[in-house]
Amino acid sequence: MAKMTPLPTNKYLLLLSIVIGHSLLGGYYAGTRPEGAGWRFFSWHPFLMMVGMVGLMGTATLTKKRMGYTNTKLHGMIAWAGLMSSYAGFYVIYQNKNTMGKDHYTTLHSKAGLAVLLGSTMLGMAGGVFLHPDFGIDKQNGLIRTGHKFASRGMLGLAWLATLSGLQTLIGEDDVKGLFFFAAPLVLAAPFTLL
């Protein structure tokens, strides 16, 4: 097996600009769809979920790939910040559906989002308990480390797919150009973030 090397600084900064920029701009774009809807209470849902699962979780993953003690600790802190942002986005959509008298968890998008939130919470707790570089009770266990890494990447991939399905709901299936430009930054960052 090839020896792992830290993600180079120039590539790290480029990828950070992609995931952070896309989370802010894409979150705002999704929050103001359909065309002409403007910013409203619901808009916080896609914005906070994008900031959490694309911007912060993407940053956490890329930071871990920089390797080392400090980057490992930053990875955990940034990932938890992403999870908190995502839970705030969850709160918004939950309250919005209650206000509108709609049922919860009726679409694949909502079920994927809930699975990502719960799965990411469990992975974050397992990372903190078992893998924390200062007090993790089994931080050298290769099986736990590998399981955490690949399960987390799976959750992040599912979250990114959920952002696309959510946007598709807002703009419709006919706006292929809008979906393409929304997906392009994720496709560019995916090989470095999810693999």
C-alpha positions in Angstrom: 0.0 0.0 0.0 1.3 3.5 -0.9 2.4 5.7 2.0 -0.1 8.6 2.6 1.2 12.1 2.1 -0.4 15.3 3.4 -2.6 17.3 1.0 -0.3 20.1 -0.4 -1.1 23.7 0.7 -2.0 25.0 -2.8 -4.4 22.2 -3.5 -5.9 22.5 0.0 -6.5 26.2 -0.4 -8.0 25.8 -3.9 -10.4 23.0 -2.6 -11.3 25.1 0.4 -12.3 28.0 -1.8 -14.5 25.6 -3.9 -16.4 24.0 -1.0 -16.7 27.2 1.1 -17.6 29.4 -1.9 -20.1 26.8 -3.2 -21.7 26.4 0.2 -22.3 30.2 0.5 -23.3 31.0 -3.1 -25.1 27.7 -3.7 -26.9 27.9 -0.3 -28.1 31.4 -1.2 -29.0 30.4 -4.7 -31.1 27.4 -3.4 -32.6 29.6 -0.7 -34.0 32.0 -3.2 -35.5 29.4 -5.5 -37.9 29.2 -7.2 -37.1 32.2 -9.3 -38.5 35.4 -7.7 -39.2 33.8 -4.3 -36.7 36.0 -2.5 -35.3 35.3 0.9 -37.7 33.9 3.5 -37.7 31.8 6.6 -37.4 28.6 4.5 -34.3 30.0 2.8 -32.3 29.3 6.0 -32.8 25.6 5.5 -30.8 25.1 2.2 -28.3 27.8 3.3 -27.5 26.3 6.7 -27.4 22.8 5.3 -25.1 23.8 2.5 -22.8 25.7 4.9 -22.8 22.7 7.3 -22.5 19.7 4.9 -20.6 21.2 2.0 -18.6 24.1 3.5 -17.8 23.0 7.0 -17.8 19.2 6.6 -15.9 19.5 3.3 -13.4 21.7 5.1 -13.1 19.2 8.0 -12.4 16.4 5.6 -9.8 18.3 3.6 -8.2 19.5 6.9 -7.8 15.9 8.1 -6.1 15.1 4.8 -3.4 17.7 5.8 -2.5 15.1 8.5 -0.9 15.7 11.9 -2.1 16.3 15.5 -3.3 19.9 15.0 -5.2 19.2 11.8 -6.8 16.1 13.4 -8.2 18.3 16.2 -9.3 21.0 13.8 -11.0 18.3 11.7 -13.2 17.3 14.7 -14.0 20.9 15.7 -14.9 22.0 12.1 -17.0 18.8 11.6 -19.0 19.5 14.7 -19.5 23.1 13.6 -20.8 21.7 10.3 -23.1 19.4 12.2 -24.5 22.3 14.3 -25.1 24.4 11.2 -26.9 21.4 9.7 -29.1 20.9 12.8 -30.1 24.5 12.6 -31.1 24.0 9.0 -33.1 20.9 10.1 -34.8 23.0 12.7 -35.8 25.5 10.1 -37.4 23.0 7.7 -39.1 21.2 10.6 -40.7 24.4 11.8 -41.5 25.5 8.3 -43.4 22.2 7.6 -45.2 22.5 11.0 -46.3 26.0 10.1 -47.5 24.9 6.7 -49.3 21.8 8.1 -47.2 19.4 5.9 -46.0 16.0 6.8 -42.4 15.3 7.6 -40.0 12.8 5.9 -42.2 12.1 2.8 -39.4 12.5 0.2 -36.2 10.8 -0.5 -34.5 14.1 0.0 -35.8 14.4 3.6 -35.1 10.8 4.4 -31.5 11.2 3.1 -31.1 14.4 5.1 -32.3 12.8 8.3 -30.1 9.7 7.8 -27.1 12.0 7.2 -27.8 14.0 10.4 -28.1 10.9 12.5 -25.3 9.1 10.9 -22.9 12.1 11.1 -23.8 12.5 14.8 -23.0 8.9 15.6 -19.7 9.1 13.6 -18.8 12.4 15.4 -19.4 10.8 18.8 -17.5 7.7 17.8 -14.6 9.9 16.6 -14.6 11.9 19.8 -14.7 8.9 22.1 -12.4 6.5 20.2 -10.2 8.5 18.0 -9.6 11.9 19.7 -5.8 12.4 19.6 -5.6 13.4 23.3 -8.0 11.1 25.0 -9.5 8.7 22.5 -9.8 5.3 24.1 -8.7 3.4 21.0 -7.1 6.0 18.8 -4.6 3.6 17.3 -7.2 1.0 16.2 -6.9 0.8 12.5 -10.3 -0.8 12.0 -12.1 2.0 13.9 -10.1 4.6 12.0 -10.8 3.0 8.6 -14.5 2.5 9.5 -14.8 6.2 10.6 -13.1 7.4 7.5 -15.2 5.5 4.9 -18.5 5.8 6.8 -17.9 9.6 7.1 -17.2 9.9 3.4 -20.3 7.9 2.6 -22.4 10.3 4.8 -20.8 13.3 3.1 -21.5 11.9 -0.4 -25.1 11.2 0.6 -25.4 14.8 1.9 -24.0 16.2 -1.3 -26.5 14.1 -3.3 -29.3 15.4 -1.0 -28.4 19.0 -1.8 -28.8 18.2 -5.5 -32.2 16.5 -5.0 -33.3 19.5 -2.8 -32.4 22.0 -5.5 -34.1 19.8 -8.1 -37.3 20.0 -6.1 -37.0 23.8 -6.0 -36.2 24.5 -9.6 -37.7 21.5 -11.3 -36.3 18.8 -13.5 -36.3 20.9 -16.6 -33.6 23.3 -15.5 -30.7 21.1 -16.5 -28.4 24.1 -16.8 -29.1 25.2 -13.2 -28.6 21.7 -11.9 -25.3 21.3 -13.9 -23.8 24.6 -12.6 -24.9 23.7 -9.0 -23.4 20.2 -9.2 -20.1 21.3 -11.0 -18.2 22.4 -7.9 -19.2 19.3 -6.0 -18.0 17.1 -8.9 -14.7 19.0 -9.0 -14.1 18.7 -5.2 -15.5 15.1 -4.8 -12.3 13.2 -5.9 -10.2 15.0 -3.4 -12.8 15.1 -0.6 -14.7 11.9 -0.8 -12.0 9.5 -2.1 
